[in-house]
Amino acid sequence: MESFEQPVLKSITEFLGPSPSRPSYMERFIPKNIPVWARDFAEFYRVEIGTERPLTLVKPKESSDIEKIINLYRVLKNLKHENILIIADDFSGKSKQDLIRGRIPHVTSSGSIFAPELGIIYKEKIATSERNFKYTERLTALAQKLVAAYLIDENFFKKQDTLTSLAKYLNKNGYSKSISSISRAFQRLAQVEILKFEGNGPNKYPVFYNREIVWSRLLELEVETVVKKLGEFSLPDKNKYYWVYSNDSALFRISDLNRPEVEIISISNSDFKKWKDEGEHGTPVGDFGARPGVIVEVWRDDVGFLSKKECLNSIELALSLRRTREPRTQLAISKVIDELGLNSSLLWERR
């Protein structure tokens, strides 16, 4: 096999999850009816994946010509090659972002894969298991946070080989949790089949399933997140009470959504109680500081851990908005989740 083939097959296998017909080989071929320029521009490989149509892998010879790659993808789609993956090993970071923006499925030998349509084809295999889970099953706030850490950074837990080192690492990043709390959270995640344990005794450690399975499984569960929403506040002093932007206010900062008329922030339950007990008023927003203009989401747990750009982390942000029916908000959330290489359509299928 060529050097890229085995790693790419491994990426696809892990993405598809448990299946009676896992891909184990690929063969070179030339698709029928493609134009001459396309035949000269790329190499084509066929992989059987147990669906009506095999998977067509495309390895461009000129990875810098992103416009031509997108055109080639459209040609193959028009010829009914429905299961297509671009091999993007030689692509720049900008080119990969262009593929994501264009919703062009692609895979690399390093294990990353973006394939929303292929995920939908396999959704029954990914989203179901031998047991039928009820939606009333719950995750604690800590368990949800650990899953979010894995989905945002697949290597997050590989850096910590024991619960003790993980607890120290979380504490160092401002998220203080006891070893016993972390252990209970991992046990719960194993019960709902988001991860499994390997090893024995003191060498026992948790191993998450592949990201598509974890993401799909997470969306089948209820989670402990927002306690309540309150309106007409001013912004709390961030030097005393930690908060981050959430809801449309976060989406405005990390996607193409327009700025909302009223700012929405998330604050932990403990910080919110402290703020109220101390009788603070905060900084007014809007009308040159003349009136309050903030909606406060009170969360059970720390809102700062995993936050970026002063915004709630993208996984918990999406979970908190998965019941929205507002199309603009749905598009903004989908963009954020797709950029993580996850299937955003699953959010709305379980509404």
Secondary structure, DSSP 8 states (H G I E B T S, - for coil): --TTHHHHHHHHHHHH-S-TT-----EE---TT--HHHHHHEEEEEE--SSSS-EEEEEES-TT-HHHHHHHHHHHHHTT--SEEEE-TT--HHHHHHHHHTT--EE-TTS-EE-HHHHHHTHHHHH--SS---TT-EE-HHHHHHHHHHHH-TTTGGG--SHHHHHHHHHHTT----HHHHHHHHHHHHHTTSEEEES-GGG-EEEE--HHHHHHHHTTSEE--EEEEEEEE-B--TTTS-EEE-HHHHHHHHSS----SSEEEEEEHHHHHHHHHTT---B--SGGGTS--EEEEEESS-SSTT-BTTB--HHHHHHHTTT---HHHHHHHHHHHHTTT--THHHHHT-
